[in-house]
Amino acid sequence: MVSRVWSLMRFLIKGTVAGGVVYLVYDQELLGPSDKSHAALQKAEEVVPPAMYQFSQYVCEQTGLKIPQLPAPPKFNFHIRDSWNSGIIMVMSALSVAPSKACEYTKDGWEYLKERIK
């Protein structure tokens, strides 16, 4: 009985987290134009490190543990927006060609089998 309740609780927690993520992505329009996604990424880069530092300080005060200071993350001169767009273009082009390639490979497979049977 306890295991069923625990399984239900885990399911509800995971569903809540997944629902929150979907809502956050929709609310911040992360799947919209790339300039809005890029702005959200920059905002997250500014907000997350101080929040993590404050949380680690809170945990240290409450538990008495000492967490070593991590080095600053390296700065990259790399625009993820450019790579993201090229990746999406490649995936969509592959998906658009997939039906014709499947027909072509099926035809080649049948021809091969006919030759091997004779």
Salt bridges, closest charged atoms under 4 A:
GLU29 OE1 - LYS36 NZ 2.46
GLU104 OE1 - LYS101 NZ 4.00
